Amino acid sequence: MATDDFKSYSDMPAAPSRAPFSITPHDSNELSIVPKALYVGTGGTVILRGVGGNTDVTFKNVSNGQVLDVRAQYIRATGTTAADIIGLA
């Protein structure tokens, strides 16, 4: 078993991800976990709704390997062209 020298520290929004997970965009399903941020492996457009938002927003020209510092509730399939999206939770 690996030694975790940081296990006694509390998790915070600015702390590194402890449980990254793959995201498959969907038009109506909420994410099962609200991530701290999103990692976009293959760039493009990402359409999402933030956890406290009332409307969707469009992130255009997201680069390969870019991290979006946003706590998303939805990642929409329609209009999202980016791929390999990882939730950083």
Backbone torsions as a table, in degrees:
resi	resn	phi	psi	omega
1	MET	NA	138.9	-179.7
2	ALA	-71.4	146.5	175.3
3	THR	-85.6	129.9	178.5
4	ASP	-114.7	98.3	-178.4
5	ASP	-69.8	-9.7	-176.2
6	PHE	-110.7	9.3	-175.1
7	LYS	-64.0	-22.2	-179.5
8	SER	-85.5	-4.9	178.6
9	TYR	-86.8	143.2	178.9
10	SER	-76.0	151.1	178.3
11	ASP	-81.5	137.0	-179.5
12	MET	-136.1	160.4	179.4
13	PRO	-56.1	-32.0	-178.6
14	ALA	-87.1	-6.6	-179.6
15	ALA	-76.5	155.8	177.5
16	PRO	-58.7	155.2	178.6
17	SER	-62.2	135.0	177.4
18	ARG	-104.7	-19.5	-175.2
19	ALA	-146.2	67.7	179.5
20	PRO	-63.8	149.5	-179.1
21	PHE	-146.9	149.7	178.9
22	SER	-74.6	144.6	178.9
23	ILE	-119.5	129.2	171.1
24	THR	-107.9	112.4	-179.5
25	PRO	-56.5	144.5	179.0
26	HIS	-148.0	144.3	-175.4
27	ASP	-72.8	-29.2	-175.7
28	SER	-124.8	-15.4	-179.6
29	ASN	-83.6	131.0	173.3
30	GLU	-69.9	155.9	171.3
31	LEU	-65.9	143.4	-179.3
32	SER	-72.0	-24.9	177.6
33	ILE	-131.3	134.6	174.5
34	VAL	-82.8	115.5	-177.4
35	PRO	-79.7	162.6	172.9
36	LYS	-72.8	-33.8	-176.6
37	ALA	-162.9	173.7	178.3
38	LEU	-122.4	137.2	171.3
39	TYR	-104.4	127.7	179.7
40	VAL	-107.4	108.6	-177.9
41	GLY	-71.8	-46.1	179.0
42	THR	-116.9	117.0	-171.6
43	GLY	-66.1	169.3	-179.7
44	GLY	154.5	-143.9	178.9
45	THR	-104.2	139.6	175.4
46	VAL	-125.2	123.3	175.9
47	ILE	-108.8	125.0	-175.2
48	LEU	-147.1	168.4	170.5
49	ARG	-124.6	126.8	178.3
50	GLY	-70.3	159.4	-175.2
51	VAL	-59.0	-28.6	178.8
52	GLY	-109.4	11.5	-175.2
53	GLY	-89.8	159.3	177.0
54	ASN	-107.3	-13.2	-179.3
55	THR	-138.6	160.3	176.3
56	ASP	-76.5	153.2	174.4
57	VAL	-127.3	154.7	-178.0
58	THR	-114.4	123.1	172.3
59	PHE	-100.0	110.0	-179.3
60	LYS	-97.3	154.2	175.4
61	ASN	57.1	37.3	175.1
62	VAL	-69.0	130.4	-177.0
63	SER	-81.2	158.0	171.2
64	ASN	-57.3	132.6	176.1
65	GLY	78.5	10.5	-178.4
66	GLN	-82.1	145.1	174.0
67	VAL	-104.4	126.6	175.1
68	LEU	-99.4	117.3	180.0
69	ASP	-81.7	76.4	-178.7
70	VAL	-145.1	138.5	177.1
71	ARG	-94.2	95.4	-173.5
72	ALA	-87.3	141.7	174.0
73	GLN	-99.6	-35.0	178.1
74	TYR	-131.5	142.5	166.5
75	ILE	-120.6	111.7	-173.8
76	ARG	-79.0	140.6	176.9
77	ALA	-76.3	-42.9	-179.3
78	THR	-69.5	119.6	178.2
79	GLY	94.0	-19.2	177.5
80	THR	-81.9	119.2	178.5
81	THR	-107.1	-15.1	176.4
82	ALA	-67.5	156.3	-179.2
83	ALA	-139.7	175.0	179.6
84	ASP	56.9	49.3	-178.3
85	ILE	-88.5	130.8	-179.2
86	ILE	-119.4	128.9	172.8
87	GLY	-82.3	130.3	178.8
88	LEU	-99.3	98.6	-175.4
89	ALA	-114.8	NA	NA
